[in-house]
Structures are given as C-alpha cells and as structure tokens.
C-alpha cells in the first residue's frame, strides 16, 4: 500500500510577522526549523521511508524537506523541485501585514481575498520586485504561466497537471512519496486526492510542520486513511477517512 506524506513548511519569518507571503522567498524561523525536525521524527516513528520527494522552489519548503529527510536518514533519495508546488500568489497583498490590510480594506473584503475559492487579490504590476517575472528562478518558464495574483481555483489549475504528470505516476508505480509545500498548494492536492468540494476545501487548514500521512489503495490510489501525526496540532479534515 503506497504512502503519501504532505508536509507544509515550518513556521516562516512572515508567518511570525503575520504578513502575506505567497511566492516571496522568506526563510524559516527557529520554531519553523524545530517543526521541520519534529516532522521528520514523527514520520520516522511511523516507519515512513519515502523513495522520492517533491518540493516547491521556495526555501522554506526546501529547508523543511531537507530537515525532514535528514531525520529519516533519506537525504539521498531523488528530489524534484517545481514552481507548480509554490504557495498561492497573493498578488498586491504580498508583504503586507494582515491586520493592517483588514483595517484598510475591511474584514469582509480581506476574507474574500483569502478564503473565497475563485476571487484573487489585486494583481502585482509586472515591474514589482515580487512579480515572478523579475525572479531568476522562473527565467525558463513561459511568462504567460507566471501569475501576478492567484485564487485557490487558479492555484489548483497549475498544481493539477503536476499531480497528474509527475506525482501520481510514481504512486501508481508503488513508491512512497513525500511532498513538502505550502498551505494552499497542499490544499489543492487535498482537494484533488479526496475529491473535496469547492466550498468545503476553503475550511481545511493545514498546520505548519505537521505531516499528513495518507495510506492509498494500491489499485485505485483512493485514500484508505489519513491522519496528522502531531495530534495536538491536528486540524479537522471534513469527509476524509481516518481523520
């Protein structure tokens, strides 16, 4: 039975500062490093031994994966990095303090930007320092694919092909896999894997540094069970078996 572990990066510097982050490449805090190490310890206690890992191109996820794999003594396994696993792009909200943004635009508007399925925040100008067009790590990507802002719907649209073409075939081949990514890119994967509705997916919150370990039926790749390994920080997963 193949196993799949979703690991949201540990606490980042901008998580701590209550700022919208998205594609901005911020580092882990000390607490985030500790969370990543604990993720590895929790997975090790379950006997999880991934043969392959996938991660975004943002350092908070990459460092989380490396720390997790180090604890598992699996730093040697192949790792594939992809921008398609990046966090949702928060557009013109990137870098802004969430409380100050609520005070300026109103609680209801910010809630729509953050939690609606298909309403993105205002876009970034192409010459803005946080626009991916100005980041060398995306230089080889078709510029029409690089977002100036995203909703969860458009995040899902870029994650789904990567799931279908890169991750799912490895699970079909029977491999155990770790995916280290972000709150919204992992939310998109949860939506795909568990067939969660557009309304219900917005209520699913994935904790930082708390592995979600999923057992999959080897024939259909449907989830048999799913559980957060740090039970004290687990979040509800509506409609997901074993959660």
C-alpha positions as CSV (number, residue, x, y, z in Angstrom):
1,X,0.0,0.0,0.0
2,X,1.7,3.2,-1.1
3,X,2.0,6.0,1.4
4,X,2.0,9.7,0.7
5,X,3.1,12.4,3.2
6,X,2.1,16.0,2.8
7,X,4.3,18.4,4.8
8,X,3.6,22.1,5.0
9,X,6.8,24.0,5.7
10,X,7.5,25.0,9.2
11,X,6.8,28.5,10.5
12,X,8.3,31.1,8.3
13,X,9.5,34.6,9.2
14,X,6.5,36.2,7.6
15,X,4.1,33.7,9.3
16,X,5.6,35.0,12.5
17,X,5.2,38.6,11.4
18,X,1.6,38.0,10.2
19,X,2.3,39.0,6.7
20,X,1.0,37.7,3.4
21,X,3.8,35.7,1.8
22,X,2.8,33.8,-1.3
23,X,5.8,33.5,-3.7
24,X,8.1,35.7,-1.7
25,X,11.1,33.6,-0.7
26,X,11.3,34.0,3.1
27,X,13.2,31.8,5.5
28,X,12.1,29.6,8.4
29,X,12.1,30.8,12.0
30,X,13.8,28.9,14.7
31,X,10.4,27.5,15.5
32,X,10.0,26.5,11.9
33,X,13.2,24.6,11.9
34,X,12.1,22.8,15.1
35,X,8.8,22.0,13.5
36,X,10.5,20.5,10.4
37,X,12.8,18.4,12.5
38,X,9.8,17.2,14.5
39,X,8.0,16.3,11.3
40,X,10.9,14.0,10.4
41,X,10.8,12.4,13.9
42,X,7.1,11.8,13.7
43,X,7.4,10.2,10.2
44,X,10.3,8.1,11.4
45,X,8.3,6.8,14.3
46,X,5.6,5.7,11.8
47,X,8.3,3.8,9.8
48,X,7.7,6.1,6.8
49,X,10.6,5.7,4.2
50,X,9.9,7.7,1.1
51,X,11.6,6.7,-2.1
52,X,11.1,10.0,-3.8
53,X,10.2,13.6,-2.8
54,X,8.7,16.6,-4.4
55,X,9.0,20.2,-3.2
56,X,8.4,23.8,-4.4
57,X,11.2,26.1,-5.3
58,X,10.8,28.3,-2.2
59,X,13.5,27.9,0.6
60,X,11.0,27.5,3.4
61,X,9.7,24.3,1.8
62,X,13.1,23.1,0.6
63,X,14.7,23.5,4.1
64,X,11.7,21.8,5.7
65,X,12.0,18.8,3.3
66,X,15.8,18.6,3.9
67,X,15.4,18.7,7.7
68,X,12.7,16.1,7.5
69,X,14.7,13.8,5.2
70,X,17.7,14.2,7.4
71,X,15.8,12.8,10.4
72,X,14.6,10.0,8.3
73,X,18.2,9.3,7.0
74,X,16.8,9.7,3.5
75,X,18.7,12.7,2.2
76,X,20.0,10.5,-0.6
77,X,16.6,10.0,-2.3
78,X,15.7,11.8,-5.5
79,X,14.0,15.2,-5.0
80,X,12.1,17.1,-7.7
81,X,11.6,20.8,-7.4
82,X,8.8,22.6,-9.2
83,X,7.3,26.1,-9.2
84,X,3.9,24.4,-9.6
85,X,4.1,23.5,-5.9
86,X,4.6,27.1,-4.8
87,X,2.3,28.8,-2.4
88,X,-0.7,30.6,-3.9
89,X,0.5,34.0,-5.2
90,X,-1.1,36.8,-3.1
91,X,-0.6,39.5,-5.7
92,X,-0.5,43.0,-4.4
93,X,-1.1,41.7,-0.8
94,X,2.4,40.1,-0.8
95,X,4.4,41.5,2.1
96,X,1.5,43.4,3.7
97,X,0.6,42.9,7.4
98,X,-2.7,41.1,7.6
99,X,-4.2,43.1,10.4
100,X,-3.2,46.4,8.7
101,X,-4.8,45.1,5.5
102,X,-8.0,44.3,7.3
103,X,-8.0,47.8,8.8
104,X,-7.6,49.4,5.4
105,X,-9.9,47.3,3.2
106,X,-12.3,45.8,5.8
107,X,-12.6,42.4,7.3
108,X,-15.1,41.2,4.7
109,X,-13.0,42.1,1.7
110,X,-9.9,40.5,3.1
111,X,-11.8,37.4,4.0
112,X,-13.0,37.2,0.3
113,X,-9.4,37.5,-0.9
114,X,-8.1,34.9,1.5
115,X,-10.9,32.3,1.6
116,X,-13.1,32.5,-1.5
117,X,-12.4,29.8,-4.0
118,X,-12.2,31.9,-7.1
119,X,-11.6,35.6,-6.2
120,X,-8.0,36.6,-6.3
121,X,-6.4,39.7,-4.6
122,X,-5.4,42.6,-6.8
123,X,-2.5,41.7,-9.2
124,X,1.1,42.9,-9.0
125,X,2.5,45.2,-11.6
126,X,5.0,43.4,-13.9
127,X,7.8,45.7,-12.7
128,X,7.2,44.9,-9.0
129,X,10.1,43.2,-7.2
130,X,7.8,40.4,-6.1
131,X,6.5,39.6,-9.5
132,X,7.9,36.2,-10.7
133,X,8.9,37.8,-14.0
134,X,11.7,39.5,-12.0
135,X,13.0,36.4,-10.2
136,X,15.7,34.4,-12.0
137,X,14.4,31.1,-10.7
138,X,11.5,31.4,-13.2
139,X,13.5,32.6,-16.1
140,X,13.0,29.4,-18.1
141,X,9.2,29.3,-17.7
142,X,6.8,30.6,-20.2
143,X,5.9,34.1,-19.0
144,X,2.2,33.6,-19.7
145,X,2.2,30.9,-17.0
146,X,3.6,33.1,-14.3
147,X,0.9,34.7,-12.1
148,X,0.6,38.3,-10.9
149,X,-2.1,37.0,-8.4
150,X,-4.0,33.8,-7.8
151,X,-7.1,32.4,-6.2
152,X,-7.3,28.8,-4.9
153,X,-9.0,28.0,-8.2
154,X,-6.1,29.2,-10.3
155,X,-3.6,27.6,-7.9
156,X,-5.4,24.3,-8.4
157,X,-5.2,24.8,-12.2
158,X,-1.3,24.9,-12.0
159,X,-1.0,22.2,-9.4
160,X,-3.3,19.6,-11.0
161,X,-1.1,19.0,-14.2
162,X,1.9,18.4,-11.9
163,X,-0.1,15.9,-9.8
164,X,-1.2,14.1,-12.9
165,X,2.1,14.1,-14.8
166,X,4.7,13.9,-12.1
167,X,3.4,12.7,-8.7
168,X,0.6,10.3,-9.4
169,X,2.6,8.1,-11.8
170,X,5.1,7.5,-9.1
171,X,2.4,6.4,-6.7
172,X,0.9,4.1,-9.4
173,X,4.4,2.6,-9.6
174,X,4.1,1.8,-5.8
175,X,6.5,4.3,-4.5
176,X,6.2,6.0,-1.1
177,X,6.4,9.8,-1.6
178,X,6.9,12.9,0.5
179,X,5.6,16.3,-0.8
180,X,6.8,19.4,1.0
181,X,4.9,22.5,0.0
182,X,2.6,25.2,1.3
183,X,-0.8,25.8,2.8
184,X,-2.6,26.4,-0.5
185,X,-0.7,24.2,-2.9
186,X,-1.3,21.3,-0.4
187,X,-4.9,22.3,0.0
188,X,-5.2,22.0,-3.8
189,X,-3.7,18.5,-3.6
190,X,-6.0,17.5,-0.8
191,X,-8.9,18.7,-3.0
192,X,-7.8,16.5,-5.9
193,X,-7.0,13.5,-3.9
194,X,-10.1,13.4,-1.6
195,X,-12.5,15.0,-4.1
196,X,-13.4,17.8,-1.7
197,X,-16.0,20.3,-2.9
198,X,-15.2,23.9,-3.7
199,X,-17.0,25.1,-0.5
200,X,-15.5,22.5,1.8
201,X,-11.9,22.9,0.7
202,X,-11.8,26.5,2.0
203,X,-12.5,25.3,5.5
204,X,-9.5,22.9,5.5
205,X,-6.5,24.4,7.3
206,X,-3.1,22.6,7.0
207,X,-0.9,23.2,10.0
208,X,2.8,24.1,9.6
209,X,5.3,21.3,10.1
210,X,2.6,18.7,10.9
211,X,2.8,15.8,8.5
212,X,-0.4,14.5,6.9
213,X,0.3,10.8,6.3
214,X,-2.1,9.1,3.8
215,X,-2.5,5.4,3.1
216,X,-3.6,4.8,-0.5
217,X,-5.3,1.8,-2.1
218,X,-2.7,0.3,-4.5
219,X,-5.2,-0.3,-7.3
220,X,-7.2,2.9,-7.3
221,X,-5.0,5.3,-5.4
222,X,-8.0,6.3,-3.4
223,X,-7.2,7.2,0.3
224,X,-7.8,4.4,2.8
225,X,-6.9,6.6,5.7
226,X,-5.3,10.0,6.6
227,X,-4.0,11.4,9.8
228,X,-2.0,14.2,11.1
229,X,0.9,12.8,13.1
230,X,1.1,15.6,15.7
231,X,-2.3,15.1,17.2
232,X,-2.1,18.1,19.4
233,X,-1.9,20.4,16.4
234,X,-4.2,18.5,14.0
235,X,-7.0,20.3,12.1
236,X,-10.3,18.8,11.0
237,X,-10.4,17.2,7.6
238,X,-14.0,17.0,6.6
239,X,-15.0,13.9,4.7
240,X,-11.5,12.4,4.8
241,X,-11.4,8.8,6.1
242,X,-9.4,8.2,9.3
243,X,-9.2,11.9,10.1
